[in-house]
Amino acid sequence: MESASELVEFPLLQTPIEANYRACTIPYRFPSDNPRKPTPTEISWIDLFYNSIPSFKKRAESDPSVSDAATKAEKFAQRYGDILEDLKKDPESHGGPPDCILLCRLREQVLRELGFTDIFKKVKDEENAKAISLFGDVVRLNDAIEDEGKRLENLVRGIFAGNIFDLGSAQLAEVFSKDGMSFLASCQNLVPRPWVIDDLDKFKAKWSKKSWKKASFMHIDRYNFIISYMSAVIFSAVIIFVDNSGADIILGILPFARELLRRGSQVVLAANELPSINDVTYPELVEIISKLKDEEGHLMGVSISNLLIANSGNDLPVIDLTRVSQELAYLASDADFVILEGMGRGIETNLYAQFKCDSLKIGMVKHPEVAQFLGGRLYDCVFKYNEVSSL
């Protein structure tokens, strides 16, 4: 099941889109490859998805919203496994040849056909609750750093540290059992720089000179995050495509977004319309902000009147920017900074996407196949900043 509304092209992609944009970063095959024979890259990625089946089956078995979940989870494992085996025999079966978007979509389709709409709901709720309890400590630690460049680097490290904690891992549970200093330690214990793609110094040099803000008039119901299209034209400065629930969004992205707000930027957080793995969804993100803000509409002393939560129209852990919601396209029409966060949106897809404005792709490398493609290390970091000179 995809978005209920018509999806459109993201307006900030460099045109002509057909010539300049390819969603998937890693080419699984080339035109010279035999279309009826899987390539070694296709086989390795099909195996990666195949090896993830047991963990998805385990989550599905314990889904309380689905009757006879155990039996249906077994059917999911069998059906999706059969599809992957089919793709190994004939890459053009099931809508192929396969890429990361197709492999994700086929998995989601099988789950949804069997009635599984959000098998990670329980762990997302647990992660969010624990991260919310740490939010104040993390923000205070960032605010205590007086040097602007050092504070920015700490915020960036927080995004990477948050991105580590994926799918309710044991490491996540261990960190959440401690205080905010444990999160800070994770920020400092990233793989050493230079990272596999490391434009942080270039970005720090621009950070003090750019505010990514434009004058605009908007009318927002700050309590329900409803945009009044009839009474205002909204030009948003920064669009952030967000990734996971828990530490990722709450301890990584939100402190960074808060800093942008404090500097005068308008910020749009674009979240999935439908659940996929443990990615945060639009309704979940609205709820998170409601729990974090005070009665005056502030995040730890910073107004969120210029913060909007948008439905991206997406339903996968990766994203094809030729298919986003009309709402997001409208909000992004005059933005001057696009950020894609997480391995799925910022590395496996869109790493080489070209935009009409400044862009940042930031995420942690969590698959050996991605590390090998980039020539980096497992758990290496990607911080790819592109500036458009006309701005």
Secondary structure, 3 states (H helix, E strand, C coil): CCCCCCEECCCCECCCHHHHCCCECCCCCCCCCCCCCCCHHHHHHHHHHHHCHHHHHHHHHCCCCCCCHHHHHHHHHHHHHHHHHHHHHCCCHHHCCCCHHHHHHHHHHHHHHCCCCCCCHHHHHHHHHHHHHHHHHHHHHHHCCCCHHHHHHHHHHHHHHHHHCCCCCHHHHHHHCCCHHHHHHHHHCCCCCCCCEECHHHHHHHHCCCCCCCCCECCEECCCCEECCCCCECCCCEEEECCECCHHHHHHHHHHHHHHHHCCCCEEEEEECCCCCCECEHHHHHHHHHHHCCCCCEECCEECCCEEEEECCCCCCCCCCCCEEHHHHHHCCCCCEEEEECHHHHHHECCCCCECCEEEEEEECCCHHHHHHHCCCCCCEEEEEECCCCC
